[in-house]
Amino acid sequence: MRLEWLSEFNINPLLSSISFNTNINRTFNSQRFREVYIEGADSSKQIALPDIQQRNFLFDWNLSLSQNLTNSLRLDFSASNNSVVKNYF
């Protein structure tokens, strides 16, 4: 059996290019409320408002794949993702 016809297809199973990149940003927010005391009440017995702190990690990534399957057929694939990872006290 001769397989010469198989070489006519000129199939390339390997990827032509791969690209992957990531980006991580860390943000920190702190908020303090103004102390408001009720008039006529003892200020030492009033509860103070706590500080609010918030930390976020922004994680982004991009993926790109390219493959030349044959001389006239090319496959390109790309994907991206944006994530927020919240971290509270």
N, C-alpha and C positions, 0 to 999 in steps of 0.2 A: 504494500500500500504506500503510495507516495503522498507526502504532505506538502507538496510545493504550493498548493492553493492557500495554505495557512500563512505563508510568508507574504502573500499578496495583500493581506489585510493591514499589515504594518501597525500592529497594536503595541502601544507602549504602556506597560503596567505601572511604571514608576511615576511619582509625583514630580511635577516641574518646579513648583515652589511651595514653601510653607512659611507663613508669617504669623507670629503670635506676639502680642504685646499686652502689658498690664499697666494699670495706673492706680495707685493707692493714695488717697488723701485723708488725713485725719483732721477732724474739726473738734474744737472744744468751746463750749458756751457755758458761761456762768451768769446767773441772774440773781440779783439781790433786791428784795422788795424794801420799800421805804417803811420805816417803823412808824406805825400809827397807834397812838395810845388813846384810850377813851378818857375823856375829861372827868375828873372827880373820882377816878379809880386809882388804886395804888399801882404804879408802873412796875414795881418789883414783882407783882403777882400776875402780870399779864405775860402771855406766852409770846416769845419772839418768833418771827417767821424765819424758816430756814432758807439757806441759799439753795438755789436749784442749779445743778450742774448736769450737763449733757455732753457725752462724747460720741461722735459718729465716725465710722470708717467708711469712706466711699471707695468701693472696689470696682473698677471697670476693666474689662478685657475684650480684646478683639482677636479673632482667628480668621485666617484666610488660607485656602488651599487652591492650588491650580494644577491641572493635569491635562496634558495633550494626549488624549486617548488614541487618536489617529491623526493623519495629516490634515484632515478636514473637520475633525470633531474635537472640541476643547471643552473641558469641564472646569468651572470656577465656582467655589463655595466660600461664603464668608458668613461669620456669625459674630455677634457682639452681645455683651451683657453688662448691665449697670446695677450694682447692688449697694444697699445701705445697710451696714451692720451697726445696730444701735447698742450702746453700752451706757447704762445708767447706774448711778450709785444706789 
